[in-house]
Amino acid sequence: MGHVTLVGAGPGDPGLLTVKGRQAILDADVVVYDRLVGPEILALMPPKAECIDVGKRSCHHPVPQWRINEILLEKAKEGKRVVRLKGGDCFLFGRGGEELELLAENGVDFTVIPGVTSALAVPAYAGIPVTHRAFASSVHIITGHAKAGGELDLDFDALVRHKGTLVFLMGVSSAPMILAGLQQAGMSADMPAAMVERGTLPGQCKVVATVGTLAQAMQEAGISSPAVLIVGAVCALSDAFDWYDKLPLHGATVAVTRPRQRAGTLTHRLRELGADVISYPCIETETIWPNMPVVEALAAIEQYHWLVLTSPAGVEVLVQLLRAADMDMRSLAHMKVAVIGAGTAKKLEEHGLRADYIPAVYDSAHLAEGLIRLVQEGERVLMLRAEIGAPELPELLAQACVSFDDVPVYRTLYRSGRSEEMAQLLADGAIDYVTFTSASTVHGFVNSLPEGTELTGFLALCIGPSTEKAAKAAGMRTITAAHATIEAMLTTLQEEYHR
Ligand code: SAH
């Protein structure tokens, strides 16, 4: 017999998934998920896991609740570790209880991992503390879902009498009725009230008004589901306590083209700064194997004095190659190591090696200049690089009569297929910036789009001059970081965004 874990995925911001919930997803054989669970959390699902989308849309239930209950039971009976992933908290208006009933009746073991509920997190991201000693000493979470026939079964008198903060979920279409009901029960038309759509997500949109004016204001703002309605004096704090909408890149949509395994830091930092990040990996690296030249070079490693690495991917491949040759970093102890930039140096340090030389400017010309200066007469250089690496490096070394072997150890693969979806986003003007961390990401990006796609509707954020050159050649408008680092890219982006 398997096991079912109910996991609350949080309200949208992927960082609000709990540590325990994340682990359950990573360990799952089957994940059964809903509409409100975002792509970054779904991306945690192990590749071998079976993913079942039972997403419900308003007025339209593709998979009925009784069937979801059955799926959980069936999969558990197959001996699987099943995760039932739900938006927000799994019990709060989440029908988690109904799902457990059938499991309990059939003696299936289950675990419940509560989630961060939108009822509390969405107000928090809108700068609204749900209780505050000066304004409200209780908070009430209420469903605004109307019964068939459009009727609301709410005791408005009781809600008004409690004087607490009222948080309504599923209340977008019934909001006018709720606000009118509260006023009829004696609530002042001046009581502050707010509606927050897509809370905790980059597209968060909030409307703050009063119980008397909110219905009109939310209609003007075009608020749609999912949204939370908050009523109470605490809503008046929303401007003073606003923090999420004030993040420096709030409102900017940025596509990240780095390979998936290397996009982490950039994506994370962009999100921290409030940007809406679209992950669109355009290249991947593949180790060249079998690879006789590299086997020979490693077998004769004693005859080399310098090792040159020009990308973090190169470092990773080096580690793999050493392992395959039954060697380790100690075999490099006699060598000096030169790298192209800080990213490569950092990756190297993760493996316990410090770079002896990093050029002041992170590009091949400066790396070549440094090597020419440092490599002594009679010393030999081993460069482990991409199959199609920048030609300047070997050219300049050869001109200066530095003796070297340039051994390709990995190749760059472009994203396969042409993405109509990305082309559409570009055509709609939905992407403000596309980040490029190498010329190959530019080529990969262009290659991933249908021919003739217009490339002038966004700004290409480039890490350095050679990337900029490639982007310009492809017809893009560019901005370029002052130094070839992720932090410098982010600084340039923020300066540009605030202009
Ligand atoms: N179990 C969920 C609630 C499910 S009911 C939880 O604990 O959050 C679905 C309702 O939740 C939506 O109609 C909306 O009112 C609210 N909701 C969920 N995510 C939201 C979000 N990101 N922004 C605003 N409201 C959200």
Boltz pocket constraint, residues with backbone or C-beta under 6 A from the ligand:
constraints:
  - pocket:
      binder: B
      contacts: [[A, 10], [A, 11], [A, 12], [A, 36], [A, 86], [A, 87], [A, 88], [A, 89], [A, 90], [A, 91], [A, 92], [A, 93], [A, 94], [A, 116], [A, 117], [A, 118], [A, 119], [A, 122], [A, 168], [A, 169], [A, 170], [A, 171], [A, 196], [A, 197], [A, 198], [A, 199], [A, 200], [A, 201], [A, 225], [A, 226], [A, 227], [A, 228]]
      max_distance: 6.0
